[in-house]
Structures are given as C-alpha cells and as structure tokens.
Amino acid sequence: MPRAEQFDTAYPDFQSTLYPLTETGNKHVMRNTAGIRDPAHLQRLENSLSGAARRDILRGAIPINKTFDLAHAKQLHAALFSELYPNWAGKVRPFGMHKGGGKPFAQPNQIEDYWRNATGAIRNADLPALGRDDFVSTLANVYANINQAHFGREGNGRTGKLFLDQVAEQSAFKLDHRLIDKAVWNEQSERSRPPVGYLAVRPAELVAVFDKITVDRVQPAPAQTLPLSPELQRIIDVNKRNFPTSATAIIRPGEASPAEGRGYQARGQERSNDQGYGR
C-alpha cells in the first residue's frame, strides 16, 4: 500500500479533486487517501474497496437508513467511497458536470428537484402489491431522475444500482444487473436524459432495460408429491435391494456414485462473479 496521505477535504470545484498533472504523467487521477498517482492502480483499489462495502451493505453489516431519498443515496455513496475519497464521498457536487462533452447533468440547484421526483415515485407506488409491468415502469422513472441528478463527483452508477436494489427489496421482484450488457445500460440511460434546454426526463427509454433485469424474488414452490402407502413403499424397497439398476443401485461406503467421474460440473460454477456493478 502506498503512503497514507492527509489532504484538505474542501470540495469547491472539480479541479480540487485531482492531483496536478505534473505528478501523474499528465493523467487525470483523483486525490486519494492512499496517495496513489497511477490511475490503473487506483481503479483496482477503488473497485476492491467499493465492492467489499457493497457486500457489507447488502448483508446489513453497514447500516443504512432507508428513507428512499437523496439522504439515503448519500449514505450509500459515503459507504462505498469514503475510505479513498473523503473529500467528495457522500456529498452533493457543488459544480456543474457533463461527461465526454455531452449533455450536462443537473445543475447543483436542480439535484434535489430530480431526487424529489424519484422519491415521490417510490412513495406513491404500493411496491409490495405491484405487478411486474408497474414495477418496471416505476423503477424506470426512478432511475431516469436519479441518473439526471448525478449528485456525486464519481460512482453515481454504482450508487444508483445499489439504491434500486434496496427499493426492490420492498417488492415481489429483484434486479439482476448481470442480465443487461453494460453498453446497453449506458446507452439507454443516456437516452432517458432530457434534451438540451428541457428538464423532463424520458423514463420510457429505460423500460426495456428494467424489463430485462427484473426477476421474481420468490421462485414457485416445487410441486408436492403425494406420499406412497406403506405397503407400496415396502414393495419398492424390496425391489431396490434385490434388483438394483444403474439408476437405483444402493451406494455403499467407499463406492463411487454413478455420476462421479463423468465430467459433471456443479451447478452455478460456470456463472460469472460479475454482479453488473460497473462504474
């Protein structure tokens, strides 16, 4: 771990979050408590720390006051990023922002308005009773607003996805972010933003995305099999002992199961560990 670094936690503007280019080989690197000047090294550490924090939040080890508003999102943001970036984690950016020269996100004085829209959509929905279509539409509306708000210096996507996961906990559904390609998520998120000169978001652009990643929280119970009568069960047991087959043979201690050695792979081992929490 590089040397620890103490720095002024003031956050007046975008430039205050970056090291001078003369210290980073002309690369934009955010000031961080580890004093790392290499962007790839910093990204790896950031991903590791924020991923661990996300898991702790989901299992309840980091308590979050779930008010489903901007204050709630700021708690998540701080938990994910404050270890490396205490100057901006959990704080509303005090300056305008756009990415790649594209449309600007909300101005600082508009951020709370977009979050009020999102919170109102959550509180007006009877989430436990919502059917799938209404759930999808509600979350598309919520995310379109919080994405345009883009309240944080960085990490808005990860914070927004985690926020949506906690919204979905109140419903019959959950979100599997792995089911959508990151490029599609980013493109449709961009399409949901207001045209230049307008304020209203366009949630319809996100409906197909949320339809893709919404899955039932509780899977249907397996069909119940009626119990056999004691006499029929006795006949079956006698036949198994006297006439074992490859399908019903009794496995004795030390013997291999018929499935062993055939190259079977445990279910789930082929599943990616990527949880869809991109930057």
C-alpha positions in Angstrom: 0.0 0.0 0.0 1.4 3.4 -0.9 2.0 6.0 1.8 -1.1 7.3 3.5 -2.0 10.9 2.7 -3.8 13.6 4.5 -5.3 16.3 2.5 -7.7 19.2 2.8 -11.3 17.8 2.5 -12.6 21.0 1.0 -14.6 20.3 -2.2 -15.1 23.7 -4.0 -14.7 22.5 -7.6 -13.8 19.7 -10.0 -10.1 20.6 -10.1 -9.9 20.3 -6.3 -10.5 16.5 -6.6 -7.4 15.9 -8.9 -3.7 15.8 -8.5 -1.6 18.2 -10.5 -0.9 16.7 -14.0 2.8 17.2 -13.3 2.5 14.5 -10.6 0.6 11.9 -12.6 2.3 11.9 -16.0 -0.4 14.1 -17.5 -3.2 11.7 -16.5 -6.3 12.7 -14.5 -6.0 11.0 -11.2 -8.3 11.8 -8.2 -6.7 12.7 -4.9 -7.0 9.7 -2.6 -6.0 8.7 0.9 -3.6 6.1 -0.3 -1.6 8.7 -2.3 -1.7 6.7 -5.5 -0.8 8.6 -8.7 -1.3 5.7 -11.1 -4.9 5.6 -12.5 -4.9 1.8 -13.1 -3.6 1.0 -9.7 -6.1 3.4 -8.1 -9.0 1.9 -10.1 -8.2 -1.6 -8.9 -8.1 -0.5 -5.3 -11.3 1.5 -5.7 -13.1 -1.5 -7.2 -11.9 -3.7 -4.4 -12.9 -1.4 -1.5 -16.3 -0.4 -3.0 -17.1 -4.0 -3.8 -16.4 -5.1 -0.2 -18.5 -2.2 1.1 -21.4 -3.1 -1.2 -21.4 -6.6 0.1 -21.4 -5.4 3.6 -24.3 -3.1 2.9 -26.4 -5.9 1.3 -25.8 -8.2 4.3 -26.6 -5.4 6.8 -23.1 -5.1 8.3 -23.1 -1.4 7.2 -26.4 0.1 8.4 -28.3 2.3 6.0 -31.3 4.4 6.9 -33.6 3.5 4.0 -35.6 6.7 3.5 -35.5 6.3 -0.3 -34.4 9.9 -0.9 -31.3 11.9 -1.5 -30.1 11.4 2.1 -30.4 7.7 1.6 -28.3 7.8 -1.6 -25.7 9.9 0.2 -25.3 7.3 2.9 -24.7 4.6 0.2 -22.2 6.9 -1.6 -20.2 7.6 1.5 -20.1 3.9 2.5 -18.8 2.9 -0.9 -16.2 5.6 -1.4 -15.2 7.5 1.8 -12.2 5.3 2.6 -10.4 6.5 -0.5 -12.1 9.8 -1.3 -13.3 11.6 1.9 -13.3 15.0 0.2 -16.3 14.1 -2.0 -17.9 10.8 -0.9 -21.4 11.2 0.3 -21.6 14.9 -0.7 -23.6 16.7 -3.4 -21.3 18.1 -6.1 -21.1 21.9 -5.9 -20.4 22.4 -9.6 -21.9 21.5 -13.0 -21.0 18.2 -14.7 -21.1 16.6 -18.1 -19.2 13.6 -19.5 -17.4 13.4 -22.8 -18.6 16.8 -23.9 -22.2 15.6 -23.9 -25.3 17.0 -22.4 -24.9 18.4 -18.9 -26.3 16.7 -15.9 -28.5 18.6 -13.4 -27.1 21.8 -12.1 -26.4 21.8 -8.4 -29.6 23.7 -7.6 -31.6 21.2 -9.6 -30.3 18.0 -8.0 -32.8 18.0 -5.1 -35.7 18.5 -7.6 -34.9 15.4 -9.5 -34.5 13.4 -6.3 -37.9 14.6 -5.1 -39.4 13.2 -8.3 -37.7 9.9 -7.7 -38.7 9.7 -4.0 -42.3 10.7 -4.9 -42.5 7.9 -7.5 -41.3 5.4 -4.8 -43.6 6.6 -2.1 -46.7 6.8 -4.4 -46.2 3.2 -5.5 -47.6 0.4 -3.4 -44.4 -1.6 -4.0 -45.4 -4.9 -2.2 -48.6 -5.1 -4.4 -47.2 -4.0 -7.7 -47.4 -6.4 -10.7 -44.4 -6.8 -12.9 -45.3 -4.2 -15.5 -46.0 -1.5 -12.9 -42.8 -2.3 -11.0 -40.7 -2.0 -14.2 -42.3 1.4 -15.1 -41.8 2.7 -11.6 -38.1 1.8 -11.4 -37.5 3.2 -14.9 -39.0 6.5 -13.7 -36.9 6.5 -10.5 -33.7 5.8 -12.3 -34.2 8.3 -15.1 -34.5 11.0 -12.4 -31.6 10.0 -10.2 -29.3 9.5 -13.2 -30.0 13.0 -14.5 -29.4 14.3 -10.9 -26.0 12.6 -10.9 -25.3 14.1 -7.5 -21.8 12.7 -6.8 -18.4 13.5 -8.1 -18.0 9.9 -9.2 -19.6 6.5 -8.6 -23.2 7.6 -9.4 -23.9 4.4 -11.4 -22.8 2.0 -8.6 -24.7 4.1 -6.0 -27.8 4.2 -8.2 -27.9 0.4 -8.8 -27.5 -0.3 -5.1 -30.2 2.2 -4.3 -32.5 0.4 -6.8 -31.7 -2.9 -5.2 -32.9 -1.6 -1.8 -36.1 -0.2 -3.4 -36.8 -3.6 -5.0 -36.5 -5.3 -1.6 -40.0 -4.0 -0.8 -41.5 -5.7 -3.8 -42.1 -9.2 -5.2 -39.1 -8.7 -7.6 -35.4 -8.2 -7.5 -32.9 -6.9 -10.1 -30.2 -9.0 -11.7 -27.9 -6.4 -13.3 -25.9 -9.1 -15.0 -28.7 -9.7 -17.4 -28.1 -6.5 -19.3 -25.0 -5.5 -21.3 -23.2 -2.6 -19.8 -23.1 -0.8 -23.1 -26.9 -1.1 -23.5 -27.4 0.1 -19.9 -25.2 3.2 -20.5 -26.8 4.0 -23.9 -30.4 3.8 -22.6 -29.5 5.7 -19.5 -28.2 8.5 -21.8 -31.4 8.3 -23.9 -33.5 8.8 -20.8 -32.0 12.2 -20.1 -33.7 15.4 -21.1 -32.9 17.0 -24.5 -30.8 20.1 -24.2 -32.9 23.0 -23.0 -35.5 20.8 -21.3 -35.9 19.4 -17.8 -38.2 16.4 -18.1 -36.6 13.0 -18.1 -37.7 10.2 -20.5 -38.2 7.1 -18.5 -39.8 5.2 -21.4 -36.2 4.7 -22.8 -35.4 2.6 -19.7 -38.5 0.4 -19.6 -37.0 -2.4 -21.8 -33.8 -2.3 -19.7 -35.7 -2.9 -16.4 -37.9 -5.5 -18.0 -34.8 -7.4 -18.9 -33.2 -7.3 -15.4 -36.4 -7.8 -13.3 -36.8 -11.3 -11.9 -39.2 -12.9 -9.4 -37.9 -12.6 -5.8 -39.6 -15.8 -4.7 -39.5 -18.8 -7.1 -42.6 -21.0 -7.3 -42.5 -23.9 -4.8 -41.9 -27.3 -6.4 -44.9 -29.5 -7.0 -45.8 -31.6 -4.0 -45.6 -35.4 -4.5 -48.3 -37.4 -2.7 -46.8 -39.9 -0.2 -46.9 -43.6 -1.1 -48.8 -46.0 1.0 -46.6 -48.0 3.5 -47.3 -51.3 1.6 -46.3 -49.8 -1.8 -43.2 -48.3 -0.3 -42.2 -51.7 1.2 -42.6 -53.4 -2.3 -40.4 -50.7 -3.9 -37.7 -51.0 -1.2 -37.6 -54.8 -1.6 -37.2 -54.5 -5.4 -34.4 -52.0 -4.9 -32.5 -54.4 -2.7 -33.0 -57.5 -4.9 -32.8 -56.0 -8.3 -30.5 -52.9 -8.3 -30.1 -51.0 -11.5 -27.7 -48.2 -12.5 -30.4 -45.7 -11.6 -31.5 -47.3 -8.3 -28.3 -49.0 -7.1 -27.6 -48.6 -3.4 -24.3 -46.7 -2.9 -22.2 -48.4 -0.3 -19.4 -46.7 1.7 -16.3 -46.4 -0.4 -18.1 -46.8 -3.8 -18.3 -44.1 -6.4 -21.6 -42.5 -7.3 -22.8 -43.2 -10.9 -22.4 -39.5 -11.7 -18.8 -39.3 -10.5 -16.0 -39.3 -13.0 -18.2 -38.3 -15.9 -17.1 -34.6 -16.0 -20.1 -33.2 -14.3 -19.8 -29.6 -13.3 -21.5 -28.3 -10.2 -24.4 -26.1 -11.0 -23.6 -22.4 -10.7 -19.8 -22.8 -11.0 -19.9 -21.5 -14.6 -21.7 -18.4 -13.5 -19.8 -15.2 -13.7 -19.0 -13.4 -10.4 -19.6 -10.0 -12.1 -22.6 -8.5 -10.4 -23.2 -5.8 -13.0 -21.9 -3.0 -10.8 -20.0 -1.0 -13.4 -18.7 2.4 -12.8 
